[in-house]
Each structure stands twice: as C-alpha cells, then as structure tokens.
Amino acid sequence: MHRAKITSKGQITIPKAIRDKLGLRQGDELVFRETTAGYLIEKQIPESPFDKHIGSLAHLKDRNSDILIEEIRGR
C-alpha cells in the first residue's frame, strides 16, 4: 500500500514505485474519473497529431504508389 499527503496547495507526490509502474514523467497529465467504488486515476494518453488523418487517403487505395509519387512530382 502506498500513501501520499496533500499539501496546503492541494498537491501530492505520487510515490516513485507508482510513477515507475505507470510510466509517469514530468509534465504528464492525469485524469480523475468518478466510479461507484470511488475515484480512478489514469494517465492521460495524448492524441497523436496524425490520428485526424487516418483514412483520408482511402480513395487512393487501389492506385499504384509509384505512379502517385510521379504524379505528385510532376513527371
């Protein structure tokens, strides 16, 4: 069991063993979710900047990539 105290500013230090197990680093964000059993604390996984582009080239799936590159380069 690990324990932490809350400072006068409402801050806590997460024990090193927990930080290591969760892969927490300076600047990481945590999410607090209320459940019927209490609160669940999770590491916020940042969204990849590339996620919004998934599927955006689906209309080109049957095209030959070498030909597409030649078209882009103007050959």
C-alpha positions as CSV (number, residue, x, y, z in Angstrom):
1,M,0.0,0.0,0.0
2,H,1.3,3.5,-0.9
3,R,0.2,6.7,0.8
4,A,0.6,10.4,0.0
5,K,-0.3,13.6,1.9
6,I,-2.0,16.6,0.3
7,T,-0.1,19.9,0.7
8,S,-1.7,23.2,1.6
9,K,-1.7,23.9,-2.1
10,G,-3.7,20.7,-2.8
11,Q,-0.7,18.9,-4.3
12,I,0.5,15.4,-3.7
13,T,3.7,13.5,-4.6
14,I,3.0,10.2,-6.3
15,P,5.2,7.5,-4.8
16,K,8.2,6.6,-7.1
17,A,7.1,3.0,-7.4
18,I,3.7,4.0,-8.8
19,R,5.3,6.6,-11.1
20,D,7.6,4.0,-12.5
21,K,4.9,1.4,-12.9
22,L,2.6,3.8,-14.8
23,G,5.5,5.3,-16.8
24,L,4.7,8.8,-15.4
25,R,7.1,11.6,-16.3
26,Q,7.2,15.3,-15.5
27,G,4.5,17.1,-17.4
28,D,2.3,14.1,-17.9
29,E,-1.4,14.7,-17.3
30,L,-3.7,12.5,-15.1
31,V,-7.4,12.0,-15.4
32,F,-9.7,11.6,-12.4
33,R,-12.8,9.5,-13.1
34,E,-15.6,9.0,-10.5
35,T,-16.8,5.4,-10.3
36,T,-19.3,3.7,-8.0
37,A,-16.4,2.4,-6.0
38,G,-14.6,5.7,-5.6
39,Y,-12.2,7.6,-7.9
40,L,-10.0,6.1,-10.6
41,I,-6.8,7.9,-11.6
42,E,-5.4,7.3,-15.1
43,K,-2.5,8.6,-17.1
44,Q,-3.9,10.8,-20.0
45,I,-2.7,9.4,-23.3
46,P,-2.2,12.3,-25.7
47,E,-3.9,12.0,-29.0
48,S,-1.5,11.6,-31.9
49,P,-1.5,14.6,-34.3
50,F,-1.7,12.0,-37.1
51,D,-4.9,10.4,-35.9
52,K,-7.1,13.0,-37.6
53,H,-5.6,11.9,-41.0
54,I,-6.5,8.2,-40.7
55,G,-8.5,7.2,-43.7
56,S,-8.0,10.5,-45.6
57,L,-6.3,8.7,-48.5
58,A,-8.8,5.8,-48.7
59,H,-9.9,7.0,-52.2
60,L,-6.3,6.2,-53.4
61,K,-6.1,2.6,-52.0
62,D,-6.2,0.9,-55.5
63,R,-3.7,3.2,-57.0
64,N,0.0,2.3,-57.6
65,S,2.2,4.3,-55.2
66,D,5.0,4.7,-57.7
67,I,2.6,6.3,-60.2
68,L,1.1,8.6,-57.5
69,I,4.6,9.8,-56.5
70,E,5.4,10.5,-60.1
71,E,2.2,12.5,-60.5
72,I,2.9,14.5,-57.4
73,R,6.5,15.3,-58.6
74,G,5.1,16.3,-62.0
75,R,6.9,13.7,-64.1
